[in-house]
């Protein structure tokens, strides 16, 4: 079972509070299944891992995947996480690292936030990279979009312009791998 770091949960809730207000937090708590309600009553530790299915339930309580705005919101949550990383423990690294260097660190970043799976990154000619995630158990579009938003924001924060990501393959669509082609100027 895929687990996600507590900092992802806390970042998601912080995003909701800043973007929608405290009332939306209470709405989320009323919509999620019982075990997620119980989880949200406890202290969430940044360094602990929790079931990613709880994160999916929270994402769906924020906005239904079928809502036309869902893609935008899920990517915004990922971008918000990128901003949090930039202002957190990685701030010094962002100040001195190039975009290509930060993109090349994607496998290590994956292991920081998720309990299973392997991320493989291949740099391509120019400002292009191909990202593969194997054996992760990602099973929901909201997680894919969150990852996509995070990648795009990290590229911007390290000086890359106009990041674009093309999600070529997805577990939720029957593939055995997640695959993105990302590019920037």
PyMOL commands that set and color helices and strands:
alter all, ss='L'
color gray80, all
select helices_A, chain A and resi 6-20+22-31+34-41+52-62+70-87+91-96+99-104+106-113+141-157+171-173
alter helices_A, ss='H'
color red, helices_A
select strands_A, chain A and resi 3-5+49-51+118-124+128-134+164-169+177-183
alter strands_A, ss='S'
color yellow, strands_A
deselect
rebuild
show_as cartoon
